[in-house]
Amino acid sequence: MPLLEVRNLRKRFGRTVAVEDVSFAVEPGEVFGLLGPNGAGKSTSMMITCGLLKADAGEVLVAGRKLTPRSRTLKRELGLAPQELAIYPELTARENLRFFGKLYDMGRRSLADRVGEILDRIGLTARADDPAGTFSGGMKRRLNFGIALLHRPAVVILDEPTVGVDPQSRAHLLEAVRDVASEGVAVVYVSHYMEEVEAVCGRVAIVDGGRVLADDTLSNLLGRVGSSVRLRVDRNGAPLSPHLAGHARYEHKAGGVTELVIERNGADLASTLSAAIEHVRSRGGRVENLKTDEPSLEKLFLQLTGQKLRD
């Protein structure tokens, strides 16, 4: 049974439709990626999922039980690391963790032990008694993450958890996310960083216009994106033979650049590539450059959501 189920969420603010129809589920031990451009409905969906905002329609189930803004006990099963840091800069790392632990009514001894575990997990033991306001951006993000884990939630929601962090903190956070999932926690990973989602998420949903445009395993999603080999040639090519035309095409770029594109569509790539090069040479042409165009989550994202700038 999924630890988190989001079913057909809808939410309007006046005439603005923020969420039209969002559904997904997250299994125990799964890191589920949620991607979408600005204004796609991610933040509103997450606020509803956390019980901070009431939906106009739809429902959220945590461990099979319906969550509402008044579900105080059930909300304890959720841990949230928001994009806006939820830490007190004047308090030390240890004091921040103790404060939030007391909000969850954690016992004194169990809280002390858990604070020590979290400080070790987020790599802040040596700075435990320094004010959080003196921390680097990466250290603050790690503390923000640690607070979300403190009360041992069944579901953890991470909203842009690595914004503005250094490479070391990013690597540490990603490894910590994998460790948390390995313990059976369901993780929702909301991010604009495609490479991070590819690194830690087994399944991904792409959201835009308040709707889920795609929801599948990472491997299946990447399988929807074509990959190709591109040959840059020094002149506009002659018409391709019928056999070669079934696996390759010309693309004319700005500045008079012509590329012969060979799709990886199940044909013998080596023989097709060899035939394409021979085709160019037999007509007095020359291959100036060769590059591979691999499938990526970013390509699928742009295919589904478009390349127009978002405010």
VEXMARTOR-252512 format. One line per 8 residues: number of its first residue (from 0); their letters; for each residue x, y, z of N, C-alpha, C. Coordinates in pm, whole numbers, plus 50000, padded with zeros to 5 digits. Each point is the difference from the previous one (the first is absolute). Layout:
% VEXMARTOR-252512
NUM	A	X:Y:Z:X:Y:Z:X:Y:Z ~ ...
% end
This chain:
% VEXMARTOR-252512
0	MPLLEVRN	50084:49880:50000:49916:50120:50000:50088:50125:50000 ~ 49967:50099:49917:50078:50125:50001:49992:50069:50135 ~ 50109:50061:50042:49998:50080:50123:49932:50134:49975 ~ 50010:50048:49875:49937:50127:49966:49923:49984:49870 ~ 49873:50040:50001:49918:50000:49880:49936:50138:49985 ~ 50018:50059:49885:49939:50128:49966:49903:49974:49886 ~ 49873:50030:50024:49897:49962:49903:49922:50122:49949 ~ 50018:50029:49873:49916:50095:49926:49984:50135:50071
8	LRKRFGRT	50113:50056:50043:49995:50130:50069:49957:50112:49905 ~ 49915:50088:50052:49961:50119:49927:50000:50118:50095 ~ 50049:50114:49952:50002:50120:50084:49999:50124:49913 ~ 49908:50091:50029:49991:50128:49931:50019:50114:50099 ~ 50059:50108:49954:50008:50124:50076:49931:50106:49915 ~ 49872:50024:50030:49923:50090:49914:49982:49937:49864 ~ 50041:50071:49897:49990:49948:49864:50124:49920:49958 ~ 50100:50002:50085:50125:49930:49968:49994:49855:50042
16	VAVEDVSF	50022:49912:49904:50005:49857:50029:50144:49962:50033 ~ 50026:49971:50126:50136:49965:50042:50027:49851:49980 ~ 49902:49918:50035:50011:49855:49985:49871:49951:49937 ~ 50012:49935:49887:49882:49955:49926:49969:49852:50024 ~ 50102:49917:49997:49978:49857:50020:50136:49933:50024 ~ 50040:49992:50125:50131:49944:50035:49981:49874:50082 ~ 50058:49892:49952:49996:49871:50070:50137:49934:49992 ~ 50043:49940:50108:50120:49916:50001:50003:49921:50130
24	AVEPGEVF	50086:49901:50005:50014:49919:50121:50147:49970:50021 ~ 50039:49984:50126:50139:49973:50035:50005:49880:50093 ~ 50079:49900:49961:50012:49877:50076:50105:50013:50110 ~ 49997:49912:50100:50106:50000:50101:50137:49979:49935 ~ 50098:50078:50041:50135:49986:49948:50021:50058:49861 ~ 49903:50073:49949:50009:50057:49866:50034:50149:50008 ~ 50087:50046:49910:50025:50144:49984:49927:50042:49873 ~ 49897:50078:50016:49912:50041:49891:50031:50144:49963
32	GLLGPNGA	50038:50024:49876:50035:50134:49956:49880:50074:49945 ~ 49988:50127:50035:49892:50085:49948:50063:50121:49933 ~ 49978:50010:49869:50059:50107:49920:49891:50084:49936 ~ 50031:50127:49978:49907:50087:49930:50055:50140:49994 ~ 49965:50076:49896:50045:50139:49991:49933:50088:50104 ~ 50043:50124:50009:49938:50094:50092:49851:50013:49968 ~ 49918:50000:50104:49856:50014:49980:49931:49873:49956 ~ 50069:49886:50009:49943:49873:49952:49898:49942:50098
40	GKSTSMMI	50006:50043:50127:49910:49945:50101:50069:49913:50103 ~ 50133:49995:49994:50075:49914:50093:49982:50045:50145 ~ 50024:50128:50024:49996:50049:50138:49861:49986:50061 ~ 49897:50033:49922:49863:49986:50050:49969:49853:50030 ~ 50042:49912:49911:49979:49857:50022:50068:49953:50127 ~ 50123:50049:50025:50073:49959:50119:49936:50056:50127 ~ 49947:50122:49993:49932:50057:50117:49876:49918:50036 ~ 49929:49955:49897:49883:49916:50025:50045:49864:50054
48	TCGLLKAD	50106:49946:49941:50050:49870:50043:50043:50001:50146 ~ 50055:50112:50045:50045:50012:50139:49887:50036:50096 ~ 49881:50023:49947:49888:50038:50086:50001:50145:50040 ~ 50077:50083:49929:50006:50143:50032:49897:50081:49923 ~ 49939:49937:49900:49903:50069:49915:49891:49900:49963 ~ 49876:50047:50002:49887:49913:49968:49976:50001:49850 ~ 49985:49881:49943:49971:49988:49858:49852:50027:49972 ~ 49971:50046:49879:49860:50015:49959:49939:49863:49969
56	AGEVLVAG	50085:49909:49953:49956:49864:49971:50121:49908:50007 ~ 49972:49871:50012:50109:49904:50010:50033:49969:50145 ~ 50097:49911:50019:50036:49961:50135:50145:49954:50006 ~ 50053:50002:50123:50135:49952:50028:49988:49892:50106 ~ 50062:49886:49973:50001:49889:50095:50142:49975:50047 ~ 50019:49991:50130:50129:49967:50059:49984:49866:50071 ~ 50073:49900:49952:49988:49863:50053:49855:49954:49999 ~ 49928:50037:49895:49862:49956:49983:49896:50083:50071
64	RKLTPRSR	50042:50102:50073:49906:50084:50074:49992:50140:49938 ~ 49880:50053:49993:49978:50129:49936:50055:50113:50085 ~ 50076:50088:49935:50061:50115:50068:49917:50126:49974 ~ 49976:50075:50105:49934:50131:49989:50082:50102:50079 ~ 49974:50130:49981:50074:50100:50078:49987:49982:50150 ~ 49897:49925:50047:49980:49980:50143:50056:49867:50050 ~ 50063:49923:49913:50052:49867:50038:50133:50013:50072 ~ 49998:50045:50123:50122:50028:50075:50084:49874:50019
72	TLKRELGL	49937:49891:50039:50075:49876:50025:50060:49947:49871 ~ 49923:50001:49893:50047:49947:49873:50111:50086:49941 ~ 49996:50129:50026:50106:50088:49950:50137:49964:50057 ~ 50001:49933:50115:50128:49958:50059:50073:49898:49913 ~ 49925:49938:49910:50061:49904:49909:50072:50069:49883 ~ 49989:50131:49995:50060:50077:49891:50117:50083:50052 ~ 50106:50008:49920:50112:50089:50028:50019:50091:49880 ~ 50014:50129:50024:50011:50097:49892:50126:50083:50013
80	APQELAIY	50079:50004:49892:50113:50093:49991:49962:50102:49893 ~ 49947:50115:50041:49951:50097:49901:50114:50073:49929 ~ 49966:50058:49886:50101:50076:49926:50047:50120:50081 ~ 49907:50068:50065:50036:50109:50091:50046:49937:50131 ~ 50122:50027:50040:50059:49934:50116:49914:50015:50126 ~ 49971:49889:50065:49921:49999:50123:50092:49979:50119 ~ 50093:50092:50019:50093:49992:50113:50008:50137:50066 ~ 50042:50000:50125:50016:50126:50074:50149:50034:50005
88	PELTAREN	50042:50107:49934:50142:50031:49989:50068:50031:50133 ~ 49924:50050:50098:50061:50034:50129:50020:49877:50089 ~ 49935:49888:49965:50017:49876:50076:50111:49916:49938 ~ 50063:49919:50083:50103:49908:49949:49931:49887:49922 ~ 50080:49921:49932:49944:49885:49929:49931:49906:50098 ~ 50064:49975:50114:49941:49911:50100:49871:50059:50056 ~ 49999:50130:50026:49880:50065:50055:49886:50000:49899 ~ 50031:50019:49872:49897:49992:49896:49934:49863:50001
96	LRFFGKLY	50082:49896:50004:49945:49865:49998:49919:49972:50127 ~ 50049:50043:50114:49926:49979:50125:49865:50073:49996 ~ 50000:50121:49948:49876:50080:49994:49894:49926:49919 ~ 50039:49955:49879:49901:49933:49916:49963:49863:50056 ~ 50093:49935:50068:49968:49872:50063:49895:50016:50109 ~ 50008:50110:50075:49901:50025:50105:49863:50029:49941 ~ 49997:50061:49881:49871:50023:49934:49930:49868:49968 ~ 50081:49897:49980:49945:49866:49973:49987:49917:50127
104	DMGRRSLA	50015:50066:50116:49983:49933:50129:50094:49880:50016 ~ 50120:50010:49947:50097:49894:50017:50054:50003:50143 ~ 50014:49883:50061:50050:49992:50136:50143:50052:50011 ~ 50036:50045:50121:50130:50065:50019:50116:49910:49961 ~ 49998:49875:50049:50111:49910:49972:50002:49959:49853 ~ 49883:49964:49947:49995:49958:49859:50037:50116:49908 ~ 49962:50122:50039:50033:50116:49919:50151:50024:50000 ~ 50062:49990:50116:50145:50021:50008:50074:49900:49913
112	DRVGEILD	49957:49873:50006:50064:49898:49917:49978:50027:49852 ~ 49877:50038:49966:49967:50024:49859:50073:50122:49946 ~ 50014:50103:50080:50074:50119:49956:50143:49962:49965 ~ 50062:49917:50083:50135:49955:49972:50009:49922:49869 ~ 49901:49913:49976:49996:49923:49875:49987:50091:49879 ~ 49911:50099:50011:49976:50089:49887:50122:50087:49972 ~ 50063:50051:50104:50120:50083:49981:50108:49921:49928 ~ 50011:49874:50035:50098:49915:49932:49960:49977:49855
120	RIGLTARA	49872:49975:49977:49953:49972:49863:50018:50120:49908 ~ 49981:50119:50050:50010:50120:49915:50139:50063:50007 ~ 50092:49936:50070:50138:50047:50002:50022:50129:50076 ~ 49925:50021:50109:50012:50125:50076:50038:49977:50146 ~ 50048:49883:50032:50035:49972:50140:50105:50099:50052 ~ 50100:50030:49919:50107:50091:50043:49952:50143:50015 ~ 49889:50036:49937:49945:50136:50008:49867:50003:50075 ~ 49973:49897:50077:49870:49985:50064:49963:50117:50090
128	DDPAGTFS	50099:50063:50064:49972:50105:50097:50034:50139:49949 ~ 50009:50012:49867:50019:50131:49937:49865:50051:49950 ~ 49977:50131:50007:49874:50056:49949:49982:49968:49852 ~ 49878:49963:49962:49971:49964:49862:50023:50118:49906 ~ 49989:50122:50053:50021:50119:49918:50143:50014:49952 ~ 50093:49929:50062:50141:50006:49958:50033:49893:49897 ~ 49903:49916:49965:50024:49888:49909:50003:50046:49855 ~ 50068:49922:49918:49995:50020:49855:49862:49957:49948
136	GGMKRRLN	49974:50034:49874:49872:49961:49942:49980:49850:50001 ~ 50106:49926:49970:49989:49855:49999:49972:49943:50138 ~ 50061:50056:50102:49978:49952:50136:49858:50028:50045 ~ 49947:50117:49962:49861:50032:50034:49904:49903:49934 ~ 50028:49967:49874:49915:49904:49929:50004:49863:50067 ~ 50117:49960:50044:50012:49871:50067:49923:49999:50133 ~ 50005:50111:50072:49924:50010:50124:49850:49998:49971 ~ 49958:50070:49896:49860:50001:49957:49952:49858:49971
144	FGIALLHR	50086:49923:49935:49970:49860:49968:49993:49917:50128 ~ 50094:50023:50090:50002:49924:50125:49875:50020:50083 ~ 49949:50123:50001:49876:50028:50075:49884:49919:49944 ~ 49995:49984:49867:49893:49924:49938:50005:49852:50039 ~ 50119:49950:50031:50017:49858:50034:49986:49972:50150 ~ 50003:50104:50080:50019:49987:50144:49901:49904:50066 ~ 49873:50009:49967:49896:49924:50070:49969:49866:49932 ~ 50091:49955:49915:49989:49872:49929:49868:49989:49921
152	PAVVILDE	49976:50092:49908:49876:49994:49923:50001:49885:49900 ~ 49882:49958:49959:49987:49895:49899:50019:50056:49860 ~ 49967:50129:49984:50009:50067:49870:50078:50129:50019 ~ 50098:50024:49913:50079:50123:50006:49984:50074:49868 ~ 49967:50128:50008:49984:50085:49881:50113:50101:50000 ~ 50080:49997:49895:50115:50090:49987:49974:50095:49883 ~ 49984:50126:50032:49970:50101:49898:50126:50079:49968 ~ 50058:49973:49885:50124:50065:49956:50106:49993:50111
160	PTVGVDPQ	50039:49881:50042:50087:49986:50118:50144:50043:49979 ~ 50044:50023:49876:50140:50034:49978:50020:50137:49937 ~ 49901:50087:50009:50014:50134:49943:50113:50075:50070 ~ 50095:50048:49922:50106:50084:50053:50104:49929:50084 ~ 50016:49869:49984:50097:49929:50083:50128:49971:49922 ~ 50108:49976:50072:50129:49967:49939:49998:49854:49957 ~ 50091:49960:49911:50001:49862:49948:50012:49895:50110 ~ 50078:50027:50104:50016:49902:50107:49868:49978:50075
168	SRAHLLEA	49931:50111:50031:49872:49987:50070:49896:49932:49911 ~ 50004:50031:49871:49906:49935:49907:50022:49849:49999 ~ 50125:49959:49989:50030:49856:49999:49957:49935:50131 ~ 50024:50069:50112:49962:49946:50131:49849:49986:50010 ~ 49926:50100:49955:49855:49996:50006:49942:49888:49913 ~ 50053:49986:49881:49950:49895:49910:50024:49861:50060 ~ 50116:49982:50060:50029:49871:50063:49908:49977:50120 ~ 49972:50108:50074:49909:49988:50115:49859:49964:49954
176	VRDVASEG	49957:50054:49887:49868:49967:49945:49994:49851:49967 ~ 50104:49948:49939:50004:49856:49968:49994:49917:50128 ~ 50073:50043:50103:50002:49926:50127:49861:49999:50064 ~ 49932:50114:49998:49866:50009:50059:49905:49905:49928 ~ 50005:50000:49867:49912:49911:49922:50031:49854:50030 ~ 50128:49968:50020:50038:49861:50027:49942:49950:50132 ~ 49958:50093:50086:49939:49964:50128:49849:49982:49988 ~ 49946:50013:49877:49857:49978:49978:49917:50125:49998
184	VAVVYVSH	50062:50117:50011:49927:50126:49995:49963:50031:49854 ~ 49881:50054:49979:49959:50046:49869:50043:50146:49985 ~ 50075:50031:49895:50056:50133:49982:49944:50064:49873 ~ 49950:50123:50014:49959:50081:49885:50107:50106:49981 ~ 50062:49998:49883:50114:50087:49973:49960:50102:49893 ~ 49975:50124:50042:49959:50106:49909:50123:50082:49965 ~ 50032:50008:49871:50125:50068:49963:49994:50049:49856 ~ 50081:50104:49971:50021:50046:49863:50128:49940:49941
192	YMEEVEAV	50077:49931:50085:50127:49946:49954:49980:49859:49943 ~ 49997:49993:49867:49970:49872:49934:50103:49893:50036 ~ 50128:50040:50009:50103:49900:50026:49984:49941:50140 ~ 49950:50078:50095:49976:49946:50134:49885:49900:49998 ~ 49894:50034:49929:49885:49911:49991:50042:49868:49935 ~ 50080:50009:49894:50048:49879:49934:50089:49918:50093 ~ 50071:50068:50091:50094:49931:50088:49931:49926:50115 ~ 49888:50052:50050:49941:49941:50122:49859:49945:49983
200	CGRVAIVD	49930:50036:49894:49859:49963:49988:49982:49877:49910 ~ 49920:49906:50047:49968:49884:49918:49880:50025:49912 ~ 49914:50092:50043:49881:50034:49922:49981:50150:50004 ~ 49943:50055:49891:49992:50144:49986:49864:50039:49940 ~ 49944:50109:50051:49881:50061:49940:50037:50140:49952 ~ 49953:50035:49881:50020:50135:49947:49865:50069:49999 ~ 49994:50117:50064:49874:50072:50019:50007:50134:49927 ~ 49890:50037:49936:49989:50133:49940:49853:50033:49984
208	GGRVLADD	49968:50127:50018:49861:50042:49989:49909:49932:50099 ~ 50056:49960:50114:49919:49935:50102:49966:49856:49972 ~ 50064:49941:49899:49973:49861:49962:50129:49919:49996 ~ 49989:49871:50022:50114:49909:49984:50008:49960:49854 ~ 50108:50039:49934:50018:49970:49858:50065:49864:49979 ~ 50079:49956:50096:50067:49870:49991:50030:49951:50141 ~ 49987:49871:50020:50030:49938:50130:50041:49857:49972 ~ 50130:49972:50015:50048:49866:49967:50138:49982:50063
216	TLSNLLGR	50053:49880:49986:50136:49977:50046:50095:50085:49917 ~ 50114:50031:50056:50097:50083:49930:50044:49934:49870 ~ 50022:49869:50004:50045:49931:49879:49895:50005:49891 ~ 49873:49984:50036:49894:50007:49900:49985:50140:49943 ~ 50014:50101:50085:49991:50137:49951:50113:50032:49903 ~ 50121:49958:50034:50113:50025:49911:49983:49924:49869 ~ 49930:49887:50006:49976:49924:49879:49907:50071:49903 ~ 49926:50100:50050:49911:50077:49913:50073:50110:49924
224	VGSSVRLR	50125:50024:50037:50078:50105:49936:50093:49937:49897 ~ 49992:50045:49879:50086:49946:49896:50146:50037:50021 ~ 50089:49909:49966:50143:50029:50001:50051:49989:49858 ~ 50109:50067:49971:50047:50005:49862:50150:50025:49995 ~ 50054:49979:49880:50138:50039:49968:49992:50108:49894 ~ 50074:50109:50019:49994:50113:49908:50135:50019:49929 ~ 49993:50003:49868:50118:50025:49917:49988:50140:49940 ~ 50096:50084:50032:50001:50132:49938:50075:49990:49868
232	VDRNGAPL	49933:50035:49891:50059:49988:49867:50028:50137:49942 ~ 50092:50005:49902:50049:50128:49951:49918:50058:49886 ~ 49891:49933:49962:49916:50053:49894:49861:49938:50012 ~ 49902:50065:49938:49867:49943:49999:50003:49866:49929 ~ 49946:49898:50062:50012:49866:49946:49906:49972:49885 ~ 50042:49906:49918:49914:49951:49894:49890:49914:50062 ~ 49892:49977:49926:49892:49917:50054:50052:49865:50049 ~ 49947:49955:50114:50041:49873:50057:49936:49884:49923
240	SPHLAGHA	50070:49889:49998:49943:49880:49939:49879:49956:50083 ~ 49905:49927:49938:49881:49957:50075:50035:49923:50127 ~ 50101:49914:49994:50038:49923:50118:50053:50091:50110 ~ 50088:50092:49965:50060:50089:50099:49898:50099:50052 ~ 49908:50042:49912:49898:50098:50041:49909:49946:50109 ~ 49992:49867:50013:49917:49942:50105:50061:50011:50138 ~ 50129:50034:50006:50069:50007:50129:50074:50132:50022 ~ 49999:50089:49903:50076:50124:50012:49926:50114:49931
248	RYEHKAGG	50038:50121:50036:49938:50118:49938:50098:50117:50009 ~ 49979:50098:49914:50079:50122:50006:49929:50103:50087 ~ 50078:50077:50076:49949:50116:50072:50089:50118:49967 ~ 49937:50111:49961:50074:50120:49962:49992:50102:50114 ~ 50115:50034:50052:50010:50089:50115:50035:50142:49955 ~ 49999:50090:50098:50037:50139:49972:50145:50008:49955 ~ 50029:50098:49917:50136:50020:49953:50041:49905:49890 ~ 49903:49938:49936:50031:49911:49890:50052:49863:50042
256	VTELVIER	49986:49964:50128:50047:49871:50049:49899:49891:49963 ~ 50052:49890:49948:49916:49886:49966:50045:49879:50081 ~ 49904:49932:50063:50029:49879:50075:49922:49883:49942 ~ 50066:49888:49990:49935:49876:49962:49973:49923:50130 ~ 49873:49985:50033:49959:49943:50129:49959:49856:49981 ~ 50062:49911:50075:49969:49857:49995:49929:49962:50129 ~ 49877:49958:49989:49921:49963:50117:50035:49859:50047 ~ 50005:49986:50132:50019:49865:50058:49863:49937:50019
264	NGADLAST	49948:49946:49892:49864:49948:50003:49995:49850:49982 ~ 50100:49932:50047:50000:49855:49993:50081:49945:49884 ~ 50041:50086:49905:50080:49953:49888:50144:49976:50047 ~ 50078:49931:49918:50140:49978:50030:50072:50134:49987 ~ 50032:50061:50115:50056:50134:49998:50133:50004:49927 ~ 50085:49900:50022:50133:50001:49940:49990:49999:49848 ~ 49914:49913:49945:49989:49993:49855:49934:50125:49943 ~ 49901:50054:50071:49935:50122:49953:50097:50117:50001
272	LSAAIEHV	50080:50010:50107:50099:50107:50008:50102:49987:49888 ~ 50046:49878:49976:50096:49977:49892:49941:50039:49865 ~ 49874:49962:49977:49934:50034:49874:49982:50150:49985 ~ 49971:50070:50111:49982:50145:49994:50130:50071:49966 ~ 50109:49957:50063:50130:50061:49971:50038:49976:49854 ~ 49978:49878:49951:50031:49967:49860:49913:50082:49905 ~ 49875:50021:50038:49910:50081:49918:50054:50142:49984 ~ 50046:50059:50111:50052:50137:49994:50126:50005:49914
280	RSRGGRVE	50091:49907:50025:50128:50000:49927:49981:49972:49851 ~ 49909:49910:49963:49981:49963:49860:49946:50117:49917 ~ 49947:50100:50068:49948:50117:49931:50091:50121:50016 ~ 50125:49971:50036:50100:50106:50010:49993:50080:50127 ~ 49926:49953:50098:49987:50073:50126:50100:49951:50104 ~ 49995:50064:50115:50093:49965:50108:49928:50013:50134 ~ 50024:49904:50090:49944:50005:50135:50093:50084:50086 ~ 49950:50113:50048:50084:50091:50078:49996:49970:50150
288	NLKTDEPS	49892:49939:50045:49988:49975:50143:49898:49889:50021 ~ 50016:49925:50108:49905:49896:50036:49973:50010:50150 ~ 49874:49997:50037:49966:50004:50142:49876:49914:50026 ~ 49992:49948:50120:49884:49922:50040:49903:50089:50075 ~ 49873:49973:49984:49894:50077:50064:49922:49902:50088 ~ 50039:49990:50127:49944:49898:50089:49867:50044:50059 ~ 49914:49904:50033:49873:50035:50065:50024:50055:50140 ~ 49918:50094:50041:50014:50057:50134:49864:50045:50048
296	LEKLFLQL	49989:50011:50132:49876:50048:50060:49972:50144:49959 ~ 50105:50079:49982:49981:50139:49959:49935:50008:49862 ~ 50040:49914:49909:49941:50001:49866:49852:49966:50006 ~ 49965:49898:50079:49859:49965:50013:49923:50113:50065 ~ 50058:50061:50102:49937:50112:50070:49966:50112:49901 ~ 50095:50036:49915:49978:50107:49903:49901:49959:49892 ~ 50001:49872:49962:49903:49952:49903:49858:50014:50053 ~ 49981:49970:50129:49866:50000:50058:49954:50139:50041
304	TGQKLRD	50090:50083:50049:49962:50130:50055:50034:50117:49909 ~ 50078:49976:49894:50037:50107:49909:50123:50074:50047 ~ 50056:50082:49911:50124:50072:50030:49978:50148:50029 ~ 49873:50041:50005:49970:50139:50027:50037:50035:50143 ~ 50060:50119:50020:50040:50043:50133:49879:50015:50090 ~ 50016:49964:50128:49895:50015:50101:50045:50103:50102 ~ 49906:50082:50045:50030:50099:50105:49984:49936:50137
% end
